[in-house]
Amino acid sequence: MALGIESYRVVLTGSALGATVGGVDLRDLHDAVFARIMQAWHNHSVLLFRDQTLNDQELIAFSRRLGDSLMQWSSVTAPGLVVA
Protein backbone atom coordinates (compact mmCIF):
# COMPACT_ATOMS: atom_id res chain seq x y z
CA MET A 1 0.00 0.00 0.00
CA ALA A 2 1.42 3.37 -0.99
CA LEU A 3 1.89 5.96 1.68
CA GLY A 4 0.26 9.26 0.81
CA ILE A 5 1.46 12.82 0.86
CA GLU A 6 0.15 13.24 4.42
CA SER A 7 2.80 10.85 5.81
CA TYR A 8 5.72 12.42 3.89
CA ARG A 9 8.26 14.37 5.95
CA VAL A 10 11.74 15.84 5.54
CA VAL A 11 14.04 16.35 8.52
CA LEU A 12 17.33 18.21 8.12
CA THR A 13 20.39 16.20 9.17
CA GLY A 14 22.01 19.10 11.00
CA SER A 15 25.07 18.79 8.76
CA ALA A 16 26.14 21.21 6.05
CA LEU A 17 23.78 19.48 3.63
CA GLY A 18 21.34 16.62 3.54
CA ALA A 19 17.98 15.60 4.91
CA THR A 20 16.23 12.42 5.99
CA VAL A 21 13.01 11.61 4.17
CA GLY A 22 10.44 9.63 6.13
CA GLY A 23 6.91 8.40 5.75
CA VAL A 24 7.52 6.98 2.27
CA ASP A 25 7.77 3.54 0.74
CA LEU A 26 10.15 3.82 -2.22
CA ARG A 27 8.64 0.69 -3.77
CA ASP A 28 5.28 2.39 -4.35
CA LEU A 29 5.37 6.19 -4.68
CA HIS A 30 2.52 8.41 -5.77
CA ASP A 31 3.59 11.04 -8.31
CA ALA A 32 2.89 13.85 -5.82
CA VAL A 33 5.19 12.28 -3.22
CA PHE A 34 7.88 11.66 -5.83
CA ALA A 35 7.68 15.32 -6.90
CA ARG A 36 8.29 16.33 -3.26
CA ILE A 37 11.25 13.96 -3.04
CA MET A 38 12.74 15.54 -6.16
CA GLN A 39 12.25 19.02 -4.69
CA ALA A 40 13.90 17.91 -1.44
CA TRP A 41 16.81 16.46 -3.43
CA HIS A 42 17.28 19.76 -5.25
CA ASN A 43 17.03 21.69 -1.97
CA HIS A 44 19.29 19.51 0.19
CA SER A 45 21.58 17.68 -2.31
CA VAL A 46 21.70 14.47 -0.25
CA LEU A 47 18.70 12.46 0.93
CA LEU A 48 18.64 9.58 3.40
CA PHE A 49 15.83 7.03 3.19
CA ARG A 50 15.88 4.83 6.27
CA ASP A 51 14.12 1.50 6.84
CA GLN A 52 13.56 0.70 3.16
CA THR A 53 13.50 -2.92 1.98
CA LEU A 54 13.98 -2.75 -1.78
CA ASN A 55 15.04 -5.71 -3.85
CA ASP A 56 17.40 -5.13 -6.79
CA GLN A 57 14.62 -4.48 -9.31
CA GLU A 58 12.82 -2.03 -6.99
CA LEU A 59 16.08 -0.14 -6.37
CA ILE A 60 16.69 0.04 -10.11
CA ALA A 61 13.13 1.28 -10.75
CA PHE A 62 13.43 4.01 -8.11
CA SER A 63 16.88 5.04 -9.37
CA ARG A 64 15.58 5.31 -12.93
CA ARG A 65 12.84 7.67 -11.74
CA LEU A 66 15.62 9.91 -10.43
CA GLY A 67 17.33 9.83 -13.82
CA ASP A 68 19.04 7.26 -15.99
CA SER A 69 22.42 8.99 -15.61
CA LEU A 70 22.54 7.88 -11.96
CA MET A 71 22.60 4.25 -12.99
CA GLN A 72 26.16 4.53 -14.34
CA TRP A 73 27.43 4.95 -10.76
CA SER A 74 25.53 1.97 -9.40
CA SER A 75 27.31 -1.07 -8.02
CA VAL A 76 24.07 -3.08 -8.24
CA THR A 77 24.15 -6.02 -10.62
CA ALA A 78 20.85 -7.57 -11.56
CA PRO A 79 19.13 -9.02 -14.61
CA GLY A 80 18.18 -6.24 -17.01
CA LEU A 81 20.69 -3.76 -15.57
CA VAL A 82 23.38 -2.51 -17.87
CA VAL A 83 26.06 -0.36 -16.27
CA ALA A 84 27.96 1.70 -18.84
C-alpha positions in Angstrom: 0.0 0.0 0.0 1.4 3.4 -1.0 1.9 6.0 1.7 0.3 9.3 0.8 1.5 12.8 0.9 0.2 13.2 4.4 2.8 10.9 5.8 5.7 12.4 3.9 8.3 14.4 5.9 11.7 15.8 5.5 14.0 16.4 8.5 17.3 18.2 8.1 20.4 16.2 9.2 22.0 19.1 11.0 25.1 18.8 8.8 26.1 21.2 6.1 23.8 19.5 3.6 21.3 16.6 3.5 18.0 15.6 4.9 16.2 12.4 6.0 13.0 11.6 4.2 10.4 9.6 6.1 6.9 8.4 5.7 7.5 7.0 2.3 7.8 3.5 0.7 10.2 3.8 -2.2 8.6 0.7 -3.8 5.3 2.4 -4.4 5.4 6.2 -4.7 2.5 8.4 -5.8 3.6 11.0 -8.3 2.9 13.9 -5.8 5.2 12.3 -3.2 7.9 11.7 -5.8 7.7 15.3 -6.9 8.3 16.3 -3.3 11.3 14.0 -3.0 12.7 15.5 -6.2 12.2 19.0 -4.7 13.9 17.9 -1.4 16.8 16.5 -3.4 17.3 19.8 -5.2 17.0 21.7 -2.0 19.3 19.5 0.2 21.6 17.7 -2.3 21.7 14.5 -0.2 18.7 12.5 0.9 18.6 9.6 3.4 15.8 7.0 3.2 15.9 4.8 6.3 14.1 1.5 6.8 13.6 0.7 3.2 13.5 -2.9 2.0 14.0 -2.7 -1.8 15.0 -5.7 -3.9 17.4 -5.1 -6.8 14.6 -4.5 -9.3 12.8 -2.0 -7.0 16.1 -0.1 -6.4 16.7 0.0 -10.1 13.1 1.3 -10.7 13.4 4.0 -8.1 16.9 5.0 -9.4 15.6 5.3 -12.9 12.8 7.7 -11.7 15.6 9.9 -10.4 17.3 9.8 -13.8 19.0 7.3 -16.0 22.4 9.0 -15.6 22.5 7.9 -12.0 22.6 4.2 -13.0 26.2 4.5 -14.3 27.4 5.0 -10.8 25.5 2.0 -9.4 27.3 -1.1 -8.0 24.1 -3.1 -8.2 24.2 -6.0 -10.6 20.8 -7.6 -11.6 19.1 -9.0 -14.6 18.2 -6.2 -17.0 20.7 -3.8 -15.6 23.4 -2.5 -17.9 26.1 -0.4 -16.3 28.0 1.7 -18.8 
